[in-house]
Amino acid sequence: MKTEKYRGFLAIDITDENIVNNINKFQNELKKANANIRYVNKENLHFTLKFFGKIDSKQIYEISKVVKETINDFKPFKIAINGTGVFPNESNMKIIYVGISESRDFLQLQKTLDKKFETLGFKLEKKHIGHLTVGRLKNLKNKKNVREIIKEFEEREIGELTISKISLKKSELTSDGPNYTDLEVFEL
């Protein structure tokens, strides 16, 4: 019998209305660039702590156990969401994001979890950049306009977020974009 696998990831959801509105303002400005960008829906806005790829129910159980053990050492903390950028680079823009200011707690949570996930057979991330994807470029149409808007928002404050829970999510890809479902939510 074949075990069902899911595209899974660990995330911090953005539910604060002011932050969602500020991200939406950035997306609306990007729309004026008339570029071919697929925007992340407001209900899907999140920071990814770890992307696992295809995982089965046994791995979900193991991941959940690691997260529960790890978050015992963490209390809710705040992060400042600000700045904009692109991946992989400005000449080959694929992902447009907003970032976070240096946050020792965020970085420590991500690195601690990542090291423990490595013991489960997941690849250790070389350099994790805390970011929230706001859109994906399908091609480089009007790249100059997009770059100017990203530059304009580079120093803008998006808001401050209190992180008190993280979610293990399942991602299902559809023609209308991804659908995310919480498999488990963990309180810090």
Backbone torsions as a table, in degrees:
resi	resn	phi	psi	omega
1	MET	NA	133.7	-177.0
2	LYS	-83.9	131.5	178.5
3	THR	-82.2	133.4	179.4
4	GLU	-72.0	137.1	178.7
5	LYS	-118.5	148.9	179.7
6	TYR	-124.9	150.8	168.2
7	ARG	-76.8	117.8	-174.5
8	GLY	-122.4	152.1	175.6
9	PHE	-155.7	159.6	178.2
10	LEU	-106.4	129.3	-170.8
11	ALA	-140.9	161.6	170.3
12	ILE	-113.9	114.0	-178.5
13	ASP	-75.5	149.8	175.5
14	ILE	-104.0	107.4	-178.6
15	THR	-115.8	-10.8	179.7
16	ASP	-66.9	120.5	-174.2
17	GLU	-60.2	-39.5	179.3
18	ASN	-64.3	-41.8	179.0
19	ILE	-66.1	-44.9	178.3
20	VAL	-58.4	-44.1	179.9
21	ASN	-63.6	-40.7	179.6
22	ASN	-67.5	-37.1	176.2
23	ILE	-67.2	-39.0	178.2
24	ASN	-62.8	-36.0	176.3
25	LYS	-62.5	-42.1	177.6
26	PHE	-62.8	-44.9	178.3
27	GLN	-61.8	-40.8	179.6
28	ASN	-64.4	-37.5	176.0
29	GLU	-65.4	-41.6	178.7
30	LEU	-61.7	-34.3	179.6
31	LYS	-61.2	-29.5	179.4
32	LYS	-68.3	-16.9	-179.7
33	ALA	-74.3	-11.9	-179.8
34	ASN	55.6	44.8	178.9
35	ALA	-105.0	164.4	-178.7
36	ASN	-90.4	82.4	-175.8
37	ILE	-118.8	133.9	172.0
38	ARG	-98.0	118.5	-175.4
39	TYR	-89.5	147.2	176.4
40	VAL	-77.6	128.1	177.4
41	ASN	-65.7	148.9	-174.9
42	LYS	-58.8	-31.6	179.2
43	GLU	-74.6	-10.2	179.5
44	ASN	-105.1	3.9	-178.5
45	LEU	-68.4	128.4	-177.4
46	HIS	-162.9	160.9	167.6
47	PHE	-99.5	130.1	177.7
48	THR	-89.7	125.7	174.8
49	LEU	-88.6	-34.9	179.5
50	LYS	-160.9	130.1	171.9
51	PHE	-100.3	124.5	-175.7
52	PHE	-94.9	-23.6	-171.3
53	GLY	82.4	-149.0	-178.4
54	LYS	-76.9	122.3	179.2
55	ILE	-129.3	150.1	178.8
56	ASP	-106.9	-179.4	-174.8
57	SER	-63.3	-34.1	177.6
58	LYS	-64.6	-44.4	178.6
59	GLN	-66.5	-37.4	177.7
60	ILE	-59.5	-44.0	178.1
61	TYR	-60.9	-46.3	-179.0
62	GLU	-64.6	-43.1	178.1
63	ILE	-60.9	-46.4	-179.4
64	SER	-59.1	-43.0	179.2
65	LYS	-61.8	-45.0	179.0
66	VAL	-62.1	-44.5	-179.1
67	VAL	-62.4	-46.5	-179.6
68	LYS	-59.3	-43.2	179.4
69	GLU	-65.4	-42.0	-174.8
70	THR	-70.6	-43.1	-173.3
71	ILE	-72.2	-10.5	174.0
72	ASN	-59.2	-26.3	-178.9
73	ASP	-88.8	3.5	-176.1
74	PHE	-123.5	143.5	172.7
75	LYS	-110.6	162.5	175.2
76	PRO	-53.3	144.6	-180.0
77	PHE	-144.5	165.6	-177.8
78	LYS	-106.5	148.4	170.6
79	ILE	-130.0	146.7	175.0
80	ALA	-96.0	121.3	179.2
81	ILE	-95.3	120.3	-179.7
82	ASN	-164.1	165.9	178.0
83	GLY	79.4	158.9	179.6
84	THR	-134.4	162.8	178.2
85	GLY	-170.9	-177.7	179.5
86	VAL	-137.5	154.1	170.8
87	PHE	-120.4	148.5	-8.6
88	PRO	-76.9	-27.7	177.8
89	ASN	-162.0	173.2	-175.5
90	GLU	-65.4	-30.0	-179.1
91	SER	-82.0	-18.0	179.6
92	ASN	-133.5	63.7	-175.6
93	MET	-69.9	126.1	176.3
94	LYS	-121.4	-39.3	-176.7
95	ILE	-123.6	133.0	173.5
96	ILE	-108.5	132.6	-176.0
97	TYR	-139.8	164.1	164.7
98	VAL	-109.2	150.0	-173.9
99	GLY	-113.1	-168.5	176.3
100	ILE	-129.7	152.1	172.8
101	SER	-70.8	160.7	177.4
102	GLU	-49.0	124.9	177.9
103	SER	-133.7	110.3	-179.1
104	ARG	-60.0	-42.1	-178.5
105	ASP	-64.4	-45.3	179.6
106	PHE	-61.1	-48.0	-178.6
107	LEU	-63.3	-42.0	180.0
108	GLN	-65.4	-42.3	177.9
109	LEU	-60.9	-48.3	-178.2
110	GLN	-63.1	-47.0	-177.5
111	LYS	-67.0	-41.1	179.5
112	THR	-62.1	-47.5	178.4
113	LEU	-62.2	-43.9	-176.9
114	ASP	-60.0	-43.7	179.1
115	LYS	-63.1	-39.8	179.2
116	LYS	-71.0	-34.8	177.9
117	PHE	-68.0	-28.7	177.3
118	GLU	-60.7	-35.2	178.9
119	THR	-67.8	-17.8	176.8
120	LEU	-91.5	0.1	177.6
121	GLY	101.7	5.4	177.6
122	PHE	-88.5	146.1	-177.2
123	LYS	-68.5	134.6	176.8
124	LEU	-72.9	133.8	179.3
125	GLU	-76.6	135.2	-179.7
126	LYS	-68.0	-52.8	-179.0
127	LYS	-145.6	109.8	-179.6
128	HIS	-88.7	127.6	176.0
129	ILE	-110.4	113.9	178.8
130	GLY	-62.7	116.4	-178.0
131	HIS	-152.6	158.7	177.0
132	LEU	-122.8	115.4	-178.8
133	THR	-71.3	127.8	177.0
134	VAL	-105.1	-21.5	179.2
135	GLY	-169.0	158.7	177.9
136	ARG	-122.5	129.1	179.3
137	LEU	-83.1	129.9	178.6
138	LYS	-83.0	-31.1	174.3
139	ASN	-154.5	-178.7	-174.3
140	LEU	-98.1	27.7	176.6
141	LYS	-59.3	130.7	178.8
142	ASN	55.6	39.6	-179.0
143	LYS	-56.7	-38.7	-178.8
144	LYS	-61.2	-44.4	179.3
145	ASN	-63.4	-42.3	179.3
146	VAL	-62.1	-46.0	-179.2
147	ARG	-59.4	-41.4	-179.6
148	GLU	-63.6	-40.9	-179.8
149	ILE	-68.7	-41.1	177.9
150	ILE	-60.7	-42.9	178.8
151	LYS	-61.9	-41.5	-179.3
152	GLU	-60.7	-34.0	-178.0
153	PHE	-95.1	0.2	-173.5
154	GLU	-52.6	-39.7	-175.8
155	GLU	-104.2	3.9	-175.6
156	ARG	-75.1	140.8	174.5
157	GLU	-81.5	129.9	177.2
158	ILE	-94.8	-36.2	178.1
159	GLY	152.2	175.3	177.6
160	GLU	-111.7	132.2	-176.5
161	LEU	-118.3	131.0	172.2
162	THR	-89.3	122.6	179.4
163	ILE	-96.6	113.3	-179.1
164	SER	-124.2	-7.2	177.1
165	LYS	-154.3	155.8	175.7
166	ILE	-130.4	153.9	-174.5
167	SER	-125.1	136.7	169.2
168	LEU	-90.7	121.0	-172.1
169	LYS	-119.9	154.2	172.3
170	LYS	-107.9	136.6	179.4
171	SER	-116.3	125.0	174.6
172	GLU	-114.6	121.6	-179.4
173	LEU	-84.0	130.9	176.9
174	THR	-130.1	171.3	178.5
175	SER	-67.1	-21.1	177.9
176	ASP	-91.7	5.3	-177.6
177	GLY	110.9	176.7	-176.0
178	PRO	-75.7	148.3	170.2
179	ASN	-111.6	128.3	-179.4
180	TYR	-109.2	136.7	177.2
181	THR	-128.1	133.1	176.0
182	ASP	-72.0	125.5	172.7
183	LEU	-88.6	-35.8	177.1
184	GLU	-161.9	144.1	177.9
185	VAL	-117.8	133.4	-176.5
186	PHE	-116.7	128.0	179.4
187	GLU	-90.3	132.9	175.7
188	LEU	-78.0	NA	NA
